[in-house]
Amino acid sequence: MKAQGKSHILITGGAGFIGSHVVRRFVNKYKDYIIVNLDKLTYAGNLANLHDVEHESNYAFVKGDICDATLLAGLFEKYSFDGIIHLAAESHVDRSISNPMDFITTNIVGTVTLLNAARNAWSDFSGKRFYHISTDEVYGSLGKTGYFTETTNYDPRSPYSASKASSDHLVRAYHHTYGLPIARRKIRRHFWLLDVASRQHATRLARTASGSEEGRLVRFFRAQHVESPNRPAKECSRDQEARR
Ligand SMILES: NC(=O)c1ccc[n+]([C@@H]2O[C@H](COP(=O)([O-])OP(=O)(O)OC[C@H]3O[C@@H](n4cnc5c(N)ncnc54)[C@H](O)[C@@H]3O)[C@@H](O)[C@H]2O)c1
């Protein structure tokens, strides 16, 4: 049931490498938010990552699949989410080469199932946001020099990056077609390499990364409650949001 006066945020994939940092950060820092972590607990998910917050009163864990429309509808009804931070994914390139269908199912079908759940539940989009986490790998590969920008053409090279590119397009399509309020981030793949090399260093980096993302998100959600609840839905590019 929705707690009065509290924002309710659904975080998918919160038992994963990045998701667990995002969940911990929100649970510890924003006591006025109820954080619901939906995770299927695949080989990549580990609840031990969240041992220190599992009993917090503003945190709930739900084991489940983002492809399960019935489960999602029930969660939206129970919690009336104000926002979604969508991190759940099959995320390892090598596995996408050996087993692409898992990536198509979770990253594409799962994302659309989540988009549909949000669209069905949010009769009024004001104050709501679907925050989609993607990867810079949708732009292809760089040599030793160069960089990607928000306007670089998509050029995915693996089933993983192709599935993430598809999910990006679908999130954007739901914004343009239905007006669903969205934000997208294409983060860089370096955390897991560092994780292997130095868990401590990776943890510090991930905290920094989720911290800056978190700042934008929190500013957004707080602004929605204080400023203009009827502000029209807008897609925010990284540059636009950085200027806020
Ligand atoms: N790690 C990186 O360097 C990196 C870089 C760029 C983008 N990303 C993106 O960031 C997000 C998080 O990445 P990560 O490294 O934490 O991934 P991860 O593989 O460590 O965690 C993914 C989480 O999603 C869960 N999950 C998988 N399928 C699910 C399903 N069908 N339903 C519900 N939960 C499911 C897993 O159990 C796991 O906890 C992903 O969307 C990924 O594409 C990650």
PDBQT file of the ligand as one rigid body, heavy atoms in Angstrom, charges set to zero:
ROOT
HETATM    1  N1  LIG A 301      28.288  -2.581 -15.804  1.00  0.00    +0.000 N 
HETATM    2  C1  LIG A 301      28.602  -1.727 -16.785  1.00  0.00    +0.000 C 
HETATM    3  O1  LIG A 301      29.774  -1.407 -17.007  1.00  0.00    +0.000 OA
HETATM    4  C2  LIG A 301      27.515  -1.137 -17.636  1.00  0.00    +0.000 A 
HETATM    5  C3  LIG A 301      27.880  -0.263 -18.670  1.00  0.00    +0.000 A 
HETATM    6  C4  LIG A 301      26.890   0.307 -19.462  1.00  0.00    +0.000 A 
HETATM    7  C5  LIG A 301      25.553   0.035 -19.209  1.00  0.00    +0.000 A 
HETATM    8  N2  LIG A 301      25.216  -0.839 -18.215  1.00  0.00    +0.000 N 
HETATM    9  C6  LIG A 301      23.779  -1.082 -18.006  1.00  0.00    +0.000 C 
HETATM   10  O2  LIG A 301      23.498  -0.820 -16.643  1.00  0.00    +0.000 OA
HETATM   11  C7  LIG A 301      22.513  -1.736 -16.181  1.00  0.00    +0.000 C 
HETATM   12  C8  LIG A 301      23.037  -2.452 -14.947  1.00  0.00    +0.000 C 
HETATM   13  O3  LIG A 301      24.264  -3.110 -15.290  1.00  0.00    +0.000 OA
HETATM   14  P1  LIG A 301      24.992  -4.087 -14.246  1.00  0.00    +0.000 P 
HETATM   15  O4  LIG A 301      26.408  -4.169 -14.635  1.00  0.00    +0.000 OA
HETATM   16  O5  LIG A 301      24.627  -3.719 -12.854  1.00  0.00    +0.000 OA
HETATM   17  O6  LIG A 301      24.282  -5.481 -14.643  1.00  0.00    +0.000 OA
HETATM   18  P2  LIG A 301      24.313  -6.845 -13.855  1.00  0.00    +0.000 P 
HETATM   19  O7  LIG A 301      24.351  -7.920 -14.897  1.00  0.00    +0.000 OA
HETATM   20  O8  LIG A 301      25.351  -6.850 -12.777  1.00  0.00    +0.000 OA
HETATM   21  O9  LIG A 301      22.897  -6.866 -13.102  1.00  0.00    +0.000 OA
HETATM   22  C9  LIG A 301      21.691  -7.019 -13.799  1.00  0.00    +0.000 C 
HETATM   23  C10 LIG A 301      20.620  -7.339 -12.764  1.00  0.00    +0.000 C 
HETATM   24  O10 LIG A 301      19.388  -7.527 -13.471  1.00  0.00    +0.000 OA
HETATM   25  C11 LIG A 301      18.735  -8.693 -12.967  1.00  0.00    +0.000 C 
HETATM   26  N3  LIG A 301      17.901  -9.236 -14.043  1.00  0.00    +0.000 N 
HETATM   27  C12 LIG A 301      18.319  -9.812 -15.192  1.00  0.00    +0.000 A 
HETATM   28  N4  LIG A 301      17.268 -10.192 -15.924  1.00  0.00    +0.000 NA
HETATM   29  C13 LIG A 301      16.159  -9.817 -15.227  1.00  0.00    +0.000 A 
HETATM   30  C14 LIG A 301      14.767  -9.920 -15.477  1.00  0.00    +0.000 A 
HETATM   31  N5  LIG A 301      14.284 -10.510 -16.595  1.00  0.00    +0.000 N 
HETATM   32  N6  LIG A 301      13.907  -9.414 -14.558  1.00  0.00    +0.000 NA
HETATM   33  C15 LIG A 301      14.372  -8.818 -13.413  1.00  0.00    +0.000 A 
HETATM   34  N7  LIG A 301      15.685  -8.727 -13.128  1.00  0.00    +0.000 NA
HETATM   35  C16 LIG A 301      16.562  -9.206 -14.025  1.00  0.00    +0.000 A 
HETATM   36  C17 LIG A 301      19.873  -9.620 -12.564  1.00  0.00    +0.000 C 
HETATM   37  O11 LIG A 301      19.448 -10.596 -11.616  1.00  0.00    +0.000 OA
HETATM   38  C18 LIG A 301      20.878  -8.639 -11.990  1.00  0.00    +0.000 C 
HETATM   39  O12 LIG A 301      20.672  -8.414 -10.615  1.00  0.00    +0.000 OA
HETATM   40  C19 LIG A 301      22.182  -2.655 -17.351  1.00  0.00    +0.000 C 
HETATM   41  O13 LIG A 301      21.022  -2.168 -17.987  1.00  0.00    +0.000 OA
HETATM   42  C20 LIG A 301      23.379  -2.527 -18.260  1.00  0.00    +0.000 C 
HETATM   43  O14 LIG A 301      23.030  -2.755 -19.609  1.00  0.00    +0.000 OA
HETATM   44  C21 LIG A 301      26.164  -1.423 -17.423  1.00  0.00    +0.000 A 
ENDROOT
TORSDOF 0
